[in-house]
Amino acid sequence: MKKLLHVLLLALLAGFLIGCSDSNDNADDDASNDETANEESASEEENGDDSAYPLTITDATDNEVTLEEEPERIVSLMPSNTEITFALDQGDKVVGVTDNDTYPEEVSDIDSVGGMEFNVEAIIGLDPDVVLAHESLVASAQEAFEQLADADVDVFTVADATNVDTTYETIEDIGQVVGAEDEAEQLVSDMQADFAELEEMTSEVAEEDRQSVFFEISPSPEIFTAGQNTFLDELLQIINADNAAGDQEGWVEMDVEAIIELNPEVIISTYGSYVDDPIGEVTSRDGFADVDAVANERIYDVDSDTVSRPGPRLIDGAEEIAEAVYPELFDEE
């Protein structure tokens, strides 16, 4: 009887040990499966998510562009396109730019495909996955775009942004094309927050303290300024200032007498990059001594690129203008 009980106990013990062994084996299998899944997930994150491709998107010319894979080689035909692409952390993919590209510094090391009249052969030779063109080039470069199409080069034409909101749309479009939608969304969100902060700061300016500002886009004898429906006019609205030429439309030429009559309190030029003394250019004109901006020494020059290129640096341009027009707001910081 004791022997029988001993045998039964051994059998039960053996079964228990086998069960434990099976359980451990299953646990090891589960852990192995989890490890494999984690490795696959990490690999996907490292290589990027190509689920958005093939991608078909309509550009500014109503042309449907289909990209089979995320672009790895990009040619940009407009400085604003280039700045946006770099701001989306995709600058390492840019293999071609234009002679007009000046920012960021890295563009100086990238092959140029020409100026406003770009070199089609040079573009094709760079073997791009996509060319980021611009709506403003369409009319003058139609033949060149047809040659690129004949060479099976995918061209996405970016809309000609005319204000801050359409700049956001441009950023989102480029983000979608180059595989950086999340980065584009974040960039737009950051710009919106920065503009809102600047607008709130300048909203403190009392109505009687609002300044009348005149922009000079080019020096005499052909002085051009910014009227309604321009970036500069919108930036003045954002910083709570008045456009002295606000009754004009678009970019217009104005003679010296008309500017004297406007009598702006602030004059801002954007041609300091190619005129040695932009302030002296203004103060030396006949009849300007009595203009408020000249009499009170309120003439400034700002970076043309930051206030005119529809891209991420527009907020820098707006802040530079605001600091010139309302320096007291920034002195308090």
C-alpha positions in Angstrom: 0.0 0.0 0.0 2.8 2.4 0.9 4.5 1.4 -2.3 1.4 2.2 -4.4 1.0 5.6 -2.7 4.7 6.3 -3.5 4.2 5.5 -7.1 1.2 7.7 -7.4 3.0 10.6 -5.7 5.9 10.2 -8.2 3.4 10.2 -11.1 1.8 13.4 -9.9 5.1 15.1 -9.4 6.2 14.1 -12.9 3.0 15.6 -14.3 3.5 18.8 -12.4 7.1 19.1 -13.7 6.1 18.5 -17.3 3.3 21.1 -16.9 5.8 23.6 -15.7 8.2 22.8 -18.5 5.4 23.3 -21.1 4.4 26.6 -19.4 8.0 27.8 -19.6 8.3 26.8 -23.2 5.1 28.7 -24.0 6.4 31.7 -22.1 9.7 31.6 -24.0 7.8 31.3 -27.3 5.6 34.4 -26.3 8.7 36.4 -25.4 10.4 35.4 -28.6 7.3 36.5 -30.6 7.2 39.8 -28.7 10.9 40.3 -29.4 10.4 39.7 -33.1 7.4 42.0 -33.3 9.4 44.7 -31.5 12.3 44.3 -33.9 10.0 44.5 -36.9 8.4 47.7 -35.4 11.7 49.2 -34.8 12.8 48.4 -38.3 9.7 50.0 -39.8 10.3 53.2 -37.7 14.0 53.2 -38.8 13.2 52.8 -42.5 10.2 55.1 -42.5 6.5 54.4 -43.1 5.9 54.2 -46.9 2.2 53.6 -46.4 1.4 57.0 -48.0 2.9 55.8 -51.3 2.1 55.4 -54.1 0.9 59.0 -53.7 -1.3 60.8 -56.2 -1.7 64.5 -55.5 -3.0 67.4 -57.6 -0.6 70.4 -58.0 -1.3 74.1 -58.6 -1.7 73.6 -62.4 -4.4 70.9 -61.8 -2.0 68.3 -62.9 -2.1 64.9 -61.1 1.3 63.8 -60.0 1.8 60.2 -58.9 4.9 59.2 -56.9 5.4 55.5 -56.5 7.8 55.9 -53.5 8.9 58.5 -51.1 11.3 60.9 -53.0 15.0 60.5 -52.1 16.3 63.0 -54.7 14.6 66.4 -54.9 15.3 69.4 -57.2 13.9 72.7 -56.1 13.2 75.5 -58.7 12.2 78.2 -56.2 14.1 79.4 -53.0 10.9 79.3 -50.9 10.4 75.6 -51.9 14.0 75.0 -50.8 13.6 76.7 -47.5 10.4 74.8 -46.7 12.0 71.5 -47.6 15.0 72.1 -45.3 12.6 73.3 -42.5 10.9 69.9 -42.8 14.2 68.2 -42.1 14.4 66.9 -45.7 17.3 69.0 -46.8 19.6 66.0 -47.2 17.4 64.9 -50.1 17.8 68.1 -52.1 20.2 67.5 -55.0 19.5 70.6 -57.1 18.6 74.3 -56.4 18.8 77.6 -58.3 21.2 80.4 -58.5 18.8 82.4 -56.4 18.9 80.1 -53.4 20.6 81.7 -50.4 19.2 79.9 -47.4 20.1 77.9 -45.5 23.9 77.9 -45.9 23.9 74.3 -47.0 22.5 75.3 -50.4 25.9 76.7 -51.4 27.2 73.2 -51.6 24.3 71.9 -53.8 24.4 71.7 -57.6 22.6 74.7 -59.3 20.3 74.1 -62.3 20.3 77.8 -63.3 18.3 80.8 -62.5 14.8 81.7 -63.5 15.6 80.1 -66.8 16.7 76.7 -65.5 18.8 74.1 -67.4 16.6 71.1 -68.3 19.6 68.9 -69.1 21.1 69.7 -65.7 17.9 68.7 -63.9 17.6 65.4 -65.9 21.3 64.7 -65.1 20.6 64.9 -61.4 18.1 62.0 -61.8 15.5 63.5 -59.4 12.5 61.6 -58.0 10.6 64.8 -58.0 11.1 68.4 -59.1 9.4 71.1 -56.9 8.5 73.8 -59.4 6.5 77.0 -58.8 3.3 78.4 -60.3 5.0 81.7 -61.1 7.3 79.8 -63.5 4.6 78.1 -65.6 4.0 80.8 -68.2 7.6 81.5 -68.9 9.0 77.9 -68.8 6.2 75.9 -70.4 8.6 74.4 -73.0 11.1 73.4 -70.3 8.3 71.7 -68.3 7.2 69.8 -71.4 10.8 68.6 -71.9 10.9 67.3 -68.3 7.6 65.5 -68.9 9.0 63.9 -72.0 11.9 62.7 -70.0 9.5 61.1 -67.4 10.6 63.5 -64.7 7.8 64.0 -62.1 7.2 67.7 -61.5 5.0 69.0 -58.7 4.1 72.7 -59.2 3.7 74.5 -55.9 1.0 77.3 -55.7 2.1 80.9 -55.6 1.3 81.8 -52.0 0.0 85.3 -51.7 -0.6 85.5 -47.9 0.3 83.7 -44.7 -2.6 81.2 -44.8 -1.7 80.1 -48.4 1.9 79.7 -47.2 0.7 77.2 -44.6 -1.1 75.3 -47.4 2.1 75.4 -49.4 4.1 73.9 -46.5 1.5 71.1 -46.1 1.6 70.3 -49.8 5.4 70.1 -49.9 5.3 68.0 -46.7 2.9 65.5 -48.3 5.0 65.3 -51.5 8.4 64.7 -49.7 7.1 62.4 -47.1 7.1 64.8 -44.1 3.4 65.4 -43.3 3.9 65.3 -39.6 6.8 67.7 -39.8 4.7 70.1 -41.9 1.8 70.0 -39.5 4.2 70.8 -36.6 5.9 73.6 -38.6 2.6 75.2 -39.4 1.5 74.9 -35.8 4.7 76.6 -34.6 4.3 79.4 -37.1 0.7 80.0 -36.1 1.7 80.2 -32.4 4.5 82.6 -33.1 2.3 84.9 -35.2 -0.4 84.8 -32.6 2.2 85.8 -29.9 3.5 88.7 -32.0 -0.1 89.9 -32.8 -0.9 89.8 -29.1 2.2 91.8 -28.2 1.5 94.5 -30.8 -2.2 94.7 -30.0 -1.2 96.7 -26.9 -0.4 99.7 -29.2 -3.1 102.3 -28.8 -5.0 103.6 -31.8 -3.4 107.0 -31.6 0.1 105.4 -31.5 -0.4 103.3 -34.6 2.4 104.1 -37.1 2.1 104.8 -40.8 4.7 102.7 -42.7 5.9 103.0 -46.2 7.9 100.1 -47.8 10.4 100.7 -50.5 11.0 97.5 -52.5 13.5 99.3 -54.9 15.4 102.5 -54.8 14.9 105.7 -56.9 14.5 106.5 -59.7 12.0 103.6 -59.9 10.6 103.3 -56.4 8.2 100.4 -55.9 6.1 99.8 -52.8 3.7 97.2 -51.4 0.0 97.9 -51.5 -3.0 95.7 -50.6 -2.9 91.9 -51.1 0.9 91.6 -50.5 2.8 89.9 -47.8 4.2 93.2 -46.5 0.7 94.7 -46.2 -0.5 91.6 -44.3 2.5 91.7 -42.0 1.7 95.3 -41.2 -1.9 94.3 -40.3 -0.5 91.6 -38.0 1.7 94.0 -36.1 -1.0 96.6 -35.8 0.5 99.2 -38.1 -0.9 101.2 -41.1 0.3 100.8 -44.7 0.9 104.3 -46.0 0.2 103.0 -49.5 -2.7 100.9 -48.4 -5.0 102.4 -51.0 -2.8 100.9 -53.8 -3.2 97.4 -55.1 -0.3 94.9 -55.3 3.2 96.1 -56.1 3.2 99.6 -57.5 5.6 102.3 -58.6 5.3 105.6 -56.9 7.1 108.9 -57.6 8.9 111.0 -55.0 6.1 113.7 -54.8 3.5 111.1 -54.0 5.6 109.6 -51.2 6.1 113.1 -49.7 2.4 113.6 -49.8 1.8 110.4 -47.9 4.2 111.6 -45.2 4.8 108.2 -43.6 6.1 108.0 -40.0 8.3 105.1 -40.8 10.1 104.1 -44.0 11.4 100.6 -44.5 13.5 99.5 -47.4 14.3 96.0 -48.5 17.2 96.6 -50.9 20.1 96.8 -48.5 21.6 93.7 -50.0 22.5 95.5 -53.2 22.5 99.2 -52.2 25.5 100.3 -50.1 23.6 103.0 -48.1 19.8 102.4 -48.3 19.1 105.0 -45.5 21.2 107.6 -47.3 19.3 106.7 -50.5 16.1 107.9 -48.8 17.4 110.9 -46.9 19.3 112.5 -49.8 16.1 113.0 -52.0 15.0 116.5 -52.7 11.9 117.4 -50.6 12.3 114.5 -48.1 13.7 116.5 -45.2 10.2 117.3 -44.0 8.8 113.8 -44.2 8.1 112.6 -40.7 10.2 109.4 -41.1 13.2 111.4 -42.3 12.8 114.2 -39.8 12.6 111.7 -36.9 15.3 109.4 -38.3 12.9 106.4 -38.6 14.3 104.8 -41.7 15.2 101.1 -41.6 16.4 98.4 -43.9 15.2 94.8 -43.4 16.1 91.5 -45.1 14.1 91.2 -48.3 14.1 87.4 -48.2 12.5 87.0 -44.8 9.7 89.4 -45.5 8.9 88.2 -49.1 9.5 84.5 -49.4 6.4 82.4 -48.5 8.0 80.1 -46.1 9.0 79.4 -42.5 11.0 82.6 -42.1 8.0 84.9 -42.6 7.7 85.1 -38.9 11.3 86.3 -38.6 10.5 89.1 -41.1 7.4 90.1 -39.3 9.3 90.4 -36.0 12.0 92.4 -37.7 9.4 94.8 -39.0 7.6 95.0 -35.7 10.9 95.8 -33.8 11.6 98.6 -36.3 8.1 100.1 -36.0 7.5 99.6 -32.3 11.0 99.3 -30.7 9.5 100.2 -27.3 7.7 96.9 -27.1 10.9 95.0 -27.5 12.9 97.2 -25.2 10.6 96.0 -22.3 11.5 92.4 -22.9 
